[in-house]
Amino acid sequence: MSKVRIGLEIHCQLTQLKSKLFCSCIANYRNRDPNTNICPVCYGLPGSLPVLNKKAIEYACMIAIALGCDMPKNLTFARKNYFYPDLPKNFQITQYDSPGSDNNTCIGKSGKLEYISDKTVRIKRIQLEEDPGRLVHEIPASQSGGNSLAYTLIDYNRAGVALVEIVTEPDFNDPKEVRLFLNKITSILEYLNVCNTNLEGSVRCDANVSIGAGKKVEIKNVGSFKDVEKALSYEITRQKTMGLHEIEVKGETRHWDDKRKITKQSRSKEEEEDYRYFPEPDIPIIKIENEFILNLSSKMPELPDQRRKRFIENYQLSEHVSEVLINHKEIADLFEKAVKIYQSPKSISNWIVSDLMGFIDYESLEGKPLNEIIKIDEKHIAELARLVDENKINRTVAKKILTQIVNSGEMPTRIIDRSELTKIGDSKTILEFIEQVFMSEKNAINDANKNPNVANFLLGKVMQKTKGNIDPKKALEIIKKKLEEHK
Ligand SMILES: [Zn+2]
């Protein structure tokens, strides 16, 4: 079988910057009226000059350090020329090293990342560039029947936002690996606090795929990581089928059609020379001093792999539990905050991994902050774990309470005080408690024939055991039935 080779180009916006890459327009372009977050630099008006955002260099270098890249001595920018409506200057300011050149002038080169145990991908290059504007394809409501009057609007609010492009070598052989890698990258970006990956469009991914000696096909415009996986699976099947029929695969760019779930040819692929790269004359060469890198390295926040090791060592958690916790920074933070309130890492991690994670599958987390999905914080988890550990409630009841917390955000004790639900309602759980009492009160049960008060005595014991969290009417019914069976 010919080998499948997949490479990725990931674009992530440095959303945590205050301003854009080359001007003082604010970086947060979202939820603004179109074309209100712009200036002559964004528009590329004649005479306007770009001024490089120093913090953007710092953030991009942090990504390069996290991915084990070689750093440049001299950082330069280049113009990538192409005509497209979202690019008012007709060129994009980006970084470029001509193919085969040993010279490193990009933010990072030759890195690597182990994204699951024993699977490592090589990072070819990391570069800093500006995001183009956004095209909004509108079809007037009155004309929704036909496409002939469809038009496109341009919003330049995004133009000039700092973007870090991460290019991998074609080291993936399976779309599933790609998904795992993307999750890992997202998690690293979160930990570095350079990109809020929950924001729509803040992390975007293009992929290229080839089979055996076949040509490379690029897939663009994929909306979500889930769709990257789907688009790649489709494309691999398409190329394999062509191979079976001895049809040559063309080197081209294809777009993912989300509605029909297929890739479609969009244009034949541009070659690098089409872009006529040349050095950006308006931005001087930036010297990257050793001291700058050393200083930055010493200030790096804890990364997912380091946190996993710390969780295993400090909290005596298993490899698996630590992995689930650290994958999303918000989940790992939730765990550590809860442990500060109630020092029982075992039970807290157990509640998060075995129960809470059931409410927050990864797909729903992609693109949303945790508190939009569930109304739970560290206080809830700590209290719930403590109530169960102190036998105030049993696990079955606690699970029901958890469902309520997730939806309402109420504290467990409040739910217990108020709710009928926490009076253990289901017969199976009541029966479990009654059986325990029957085991320990054998003498009383033997007296039951002579003494009519035994049923109430046993009920009292059950109430004690459940701290009153039980429906007494139901329990008494079951006790009487069981005593009948005993006669
Ligand atoms: Zn601007």
Boltz pocket constraint, residues with backbone or C-beta under 6 A from the ligand:
constraints:
  - pocket:
      binder: B
      contacts: [[A, 20], [A, 23], [A, 24], [A, 25], [A, 37], [A, 38], [A, 39], [A, 40], [A, 41], [A, 42], [A, 43], [A, 159], [A, 160]]
      max_distance: 6.0
